[in-house]
Amino acid sequence: MKADMQKPRIVFMGAGAMGSYIGGRIAHAGHDVTLVDGWREHVEAIRRDGIRLRDTEGETSVRVHALHFDDIAEFSRSPVDIAFIAVKSYDTEAASRRVCPYLAPDGFLVSLQNGINDATLARVVGAKRTLGCIASTIGVALKRPGHVERSYRPGGGAYTVFRVGEVEGRITPRAELVVGLLACVDSAEATADLPGERWAKLAANSMHNGLAAITGLGHKGLYTLDATRRIAIRLGAEAVRVGRIAGLRLHPVRGIPADDLEAAGYGDGEAMRRVERRIEGWMPRLTEEGRPSTAQDIAKARRTEIDYINGAVCAKAADLGIPVPMQRALLKTVKRVEAGEIAPRVDNIAELPLAQASDVRPVAD
């Protein structure tokens, strides 16, 4: 694919909440997009009525081509230039291998997922045909077939939602091309440090995905209650410490300086006050309805990605010999909820270190 191509053939392998919303917005801007998914009812709804996109700015319907996974041999007639991999992390390799035979000679894959899956894509198509994309605070949910809602308000100039990077670290024309596509959705920029950006996103996800799953709270509720907010900060601190000892560059975690987050989680009172002021700044973008993806999976009785979020932090910590007691306790509790042993409720935080029932009270206005 030529870097100056104006109309690349774009495919989203995975048309769940993320793939449908982002793909739909890019299609709405006039680009050639195909959504591919295994849920036939969803695919048929898109074919019949288009994809309905609802967010804090309003609602729109977008006509976009949609295929079932079984039908992608259609791409042999018109090869794929850019394939966004937007499936759950545990389906990464299968989705990549499905689309790989249909890539154009200069076509490439872009991981647009939770977790860190760039190495998996590179194993399938090679590092030279792999890009990574971090989507931060997108906050989307697939409510019913053909209907997606975004609960986070746009980041715009105040917060960069998408960061696109090459595995090898250069900022390339094709990375800038993907940035331009994602700018149809929200703020986007290229990064020369994909591993560091990935870890910052993983740290952020580790703060609230599992915690929402075990408590039943959404983003806003988690960061409003003293107890869950402090647990989230400790989770972030442990993840930052692992990244630092692993030698990664420490990027801000949702706008929180990594050094402050680590210090706050390990008992620095002044750092805690700075971090909590940053979290207060998130509130205007949050809505009551917003739920992290792991909590959505629990609500729908689906397999979660917790092994690729908190599990990934724990695995790296084990490799480095770093204790991460809050991460490990949360991972264990999420698995109990996922297995149906316990139901999501705020009282489940009693299973986590440092959590005190007396701390479960809202932040003062």
N, C-alpha and C positions, 0 to 999 in steps of 0.2 A: 504493500500500500504506500502510495506517495504521501509525504507529510503534508503537502498542500491540498490534498483531496478535499473537496468541499462536501461531498455526499458519501461518506463511507457506509458500507453495509454493516449495521450494528445489531448484535444479537445479545439478549439477556438470557443466559442459561440459569433458569430459576426465576419465576415470576411470582414470588411471594410478595410480601409487603414492600421490601426494599427494591427488588427488581421491577415490580409493577409501577411503583411510584416514580422512581428515577427514570426508568424506560419510558413511562408515559409522558413525563415532563419533556424529555428529549424529543420524543415523537411530536409532541405538541408544538415544539419549536421548528418543526418541518424536516426533521432528519428521518432517515430510513431505518426504522427500528422493528425488530421482531422479538416478541416475548415468547419464551419456551418454558413449559412447565409440565409436571406430571399429573396435576389435578384437572381432570377433563372438564368438570363442571365449571371451573374457573376459566379455562381456555375457551369453552363454548360461550360463556357469558361475555367475554371480551370480543369474540368474533361477532356475536349478535348485537351487542349494545355499546361496544367500546369499553374502555377502562374509565371508571368514575373515580376522580381524584378529589379528595376533600382535605382542606387544611385550614389554618387559621385565617387565610386570606380569601377563602371562598371555596367554590366547588366548580368543577368542569368535567366534561366528558371528552375523551380523546379516542379517535379511531386509530387503532394500531394492529398490525398483523400479529397473530398468535398461533402457535403450534404446540402440539403435544410432543413430548420427547420422542415418541415413536415415529414422528413424521419428519424428522429433521433431514432426511435424505433429500428433501426439497432444496437444501442448500447446495447440492451438487451442481445445480443449474446456475447459481449465482453465489460464488464463494463469499465467506464471511471475512470482513476486514478487522472488526473489533468484536471480541466475544467477552462480555462482562460475565464473570462467574459469580452468581448471586444466590447460590444454594447454601444450605446449612454446611458447616465446616466438614462434617463427617461424610458428605456427599461430594466433596471437592474433586477428588480424583475421577470418580465416575462421570461427573458432568464434563470435566475437561477432556476426558477420552472420547466422550460422545461427539463433541464439537470439533475436536482436533482434525479429523479427516477432511473437514469442510472449510478450513481456513484458506484464505487467499495466500499466494506466495509470501507476501509481506504482512500477512495477518498476525494478530497477537491476542493473547488472553490478558484480562485484567481482573485480579481478585478484588471483589467488592463485597467483603464479608467480615463477620466477626472472626476473631482468632488471627493466627499468623499462618497463612496458607501459600505464600509465594513459592516456597521450596517445592511444594507439591505440584504446582503449575509448572515450575521449571523442570521438574522430573518428567513431566508428560511432553512438553513442547520445547524445552530448553530455556535457559535464562534469557537468551536474546529475543525470545518471543513472549516474554512475561513482564507485566507491569503490576504494580500494586496500587490500591486506592483505599485510603482511610475515609470513612464517612462518620463524622462525629456529630452527635446531637441531631440526627435526622428524625428519629422518633416516629416510626410508621407502623401501622397495623392493617392487616387484611381482614376486614370486618365480615365480608361475605363474598361469594364469587363475583368478581368484576368490580369490587368496591374497596378502595384503599383510603385510609385516613392518616394524615400527619398531625401529630399532637404538639410537636415543637414549633414555635414560631421561627421564621427564617433567621439565619445568622447574619446575612447581609454583610455590611462593612464592619460590623462589630465583632463577628466571630467567623473564622473560616471553617466551613463545614466539611469540604472535601480537600484532601491532599493526595496528589498523584506522584508516584516515584518509580524509577527504574531500579531493578534489583542491584545493578552495578553502581548506582549512585549518581550518574550524570543526569542533568536536566536536558531532555532531548525534544526534538520537534514533535514526536508522536506523544510524548507526555503532555506537551503543551496543547496538542490537539484534543486529548482526552479532557484536559482542564477546560477547554472551550466548550466541549459538550456538556460537562457537568455544571458549567456556569449557567446553563439553561434551567438548572434546578435550584441552585443556591451558590453561595460564594465558594470559589475553588482556587487552588494554587498548586504549582509543582514543588516538589521537595527533592533535595539531594541526599536526604537521610531517611530512606524508607524504613530501615530497622528501628531507628530511634522513634520515629513517628508511630510505627506499629506498636511499640512497647507502651508509649503514652496512651494510645487508644485502648490497649489491653488493660492497662492499669485503671483507666476510667471505667471500662466495662466490669472489671473485677470489683469495683466499689459498689455497684448497684444492681447488676443483673441477678446474681444469686441472692442478694439480700431482698430484692423485690419478690423473688420466687418463694422464699420461705416465709415472708411476712404478709404477702398479699397486697402490699402497698405499691403505689406508683412512684415515679420519680419525685413528684412534689412532696408526697407524704414521707418518703424516706429522708429527704433533706430538711423536713420541717421538724420531725421528732428529734429531740436531743440524742436519745440512745442510738437510733439507727444512723443518724448523721455522724456521730462519733465513731461508730463501728465502720462506716463507709470510709472515713478518713484514715482509720487504722489499716483497713484493707489496702487503700491507695498507698499508704506509707510503706507497707511491706512489699508491694509490687515495685515501687520506685527503688527501694533498697536493693532488690534483686537485680533490677536493670542496671543500677549503678555499679554493683559488684561484677556484673557480667561485662562491663566495659562499654555499655551503650551510652550514647549522648542523651542527656536527660532533657526532654522537651516538656513544656508545661502540660499538665493534665487538665484538660478542659479549662485552660486559662490559669490554673493554679501553678505557680512556680514549683518545680519538682522538689527543690531543696526545702521549701516551706512545707509541702505536703509530708515529706518524710519526717521532718522535725516535729511537726504537729502530732503525727501519729505515734511518735515515740516520746511524747511528754513535754515538749516545749510549749509553754503556755502562750507566749507572745506569738509564736508561729501559728498556734491554733486560732488565735484571734484574727490573724491575717487570712488564714484559710477560710474561716467562717464568714468573713466579710466577702471573700470571693464567691462563696456559695450563695450568699444573699443576692449577689449580682446575677445569679442564674435565674432567679425566680420569675422575672418578667417573661422569660421565654418558655416557662413550663406551664402545662395545663393540668387540670385535675385528672383528665382521662389518660394521660401518657403512662405507658407501662413498658419497661425494658423487655426485650425479646424473650429472655428466659422465663419471665413471669407469664408472657403470652403463651409460651409453649406449655407451661404447667397448667394454665387455665384450659387449654385445648387437649390435655392429656397426650402431648407429643413428646418425643425424645428431645432433651435439651442439648445445648452446646456447652454445658458447664465444664466438660473436660477440656474444651478448647479455650476457656476463659480462665476461671480460677484454677482449673486443673493444669493449664499451661504455666501459670505462675508457680504453682507447687512443684511441677516437674523441673523447671529451671532452677528453683531454689534447692531442690534435692541434689541436682547436679553440682551445685556450687557449695553445698553444705550450709545453707542459710536457713535459720528457723523462721517459719511463717505460720505461727499458730492460728491466727485469725483466718487466713486463707484456707488452711487445712480444715478447720472446724466448720467453716461455711460450706466448703465443698462436700463434706460428709453430710451436713444437714440438708443441702439441696438434693442429694441423692436419696435421702430418706423421704423427702417430699415427693420426688419424682417416682419413687417406688410405691407411693401410696401408704407408707407407714404412718405419716403424720400429715395433717392438712396445713395449708398456708395460714399463718396467723402471727401477729406481732409477738406473742409469747414465745415463739420459737427462738428468739434471740437469746433466751436464757441458756441455750446450748452453746453459745459462743463465748469466748473469753472476754472479760472486762465488761460484759453487759449486765446491767443492774435494772431490775424491774422498776425501781423508783425513778429511773432516768427517762421513762417513757412518758414524756410530756411535750406539748408543742413549744416551739420557739415563741418567746414573747414578741408581740407586735411592736 
